[in-house]
Amino acid sequence: MFKPIKSDDTKTNYLFMLESARAFFKDENDLIALLANLSALIKLYIGDLNWAGFYLLKGTELVLGPFQGLPACVRIVHGKGVCGKAVLEGKTIMVANVHEFPGHIACDSASVSELVIPFFKDGKVYGVLDLDSPLPDRFTEMEAGYLEKIADLLTEFLSGKK
């Protein structure tokens, strides 16, 4: 059974989050189960979030996967919003104020900042990790770095390198 360890130090908590994520990959072979636990883990260790979850690329649409938060947009059309831009560019997108982002999709009107990190299968974007916060300029490069390591774990898992 998972037992969270938390610290007063942010970087230490992110190390605990990453270590816990690695443990999930050792014990589980089902992608949906992994994504469900990862979204809960991220919501536990990263404060000031109103949404943490995954979208999976199905054809030309991103389709809602496991998440923590209020109900969300079920489908995101190719290239739309912050998630769509992350898919098109194949890289992490950090937005300080989504209300200033051209084409932002407002699934939750409380969201102000957003961080989206793609993960891959066979060199192509397979899905994205999407985090929303009600605070402006909430996300840091340090957080993005640790979350990109979780996305790397997903890429390894999807590539059969688990």
Secondary structure as GFF3:
##gff-version 3
##sequence-region A 1 162
A	DSSP	alpha_helix	10	27	.	.	.	ID=ss1
A	DSSP	alpha_helix	31	45	.	.	.	ID=ss2
A	DSSP	beta_strand	51	58	.	.	.	ID=ss3
A	DSSP	beta_strand	61	69	.	.	.	ID=ss4
A	DSSP	beta_strand	75	77	.	.	.	ID=ss5
A	DSSP	alpha_helix	81	89	.	.	.	ID=ss6
A	DSSP	beta_strand	93	95	.	.	.	ID=ss7
A	DSSP	three_ten_helix	98	100	.	.	.	ID=ss8
A	DSSP	beta_strand	113	121	.	.	.	ID=ss9
A	DSSP	beta_strand	124	133	.	.	.	ID=ss10
A	DSSP	alpha_helix	141	158	.	.	.	ID=ss11
###
